[in-house]
């Protein structure tokens, strides 16, 4: 999230340049981090079955 915030403020003050390299790279890095964390979260939840609650509490949520 910090990469997006820094990128935003770098773009905010740069009116003269059409394409800013550093904010663009920060945006790409942020998207890569979000994508990797989504992939790893899905792997934990669906492949390994990691849950935030025990089975009894989990089953009560589906009633």
Order of alpha helices (4+ residues) and beta strands (2+ residues): alpha-alpha-alpha
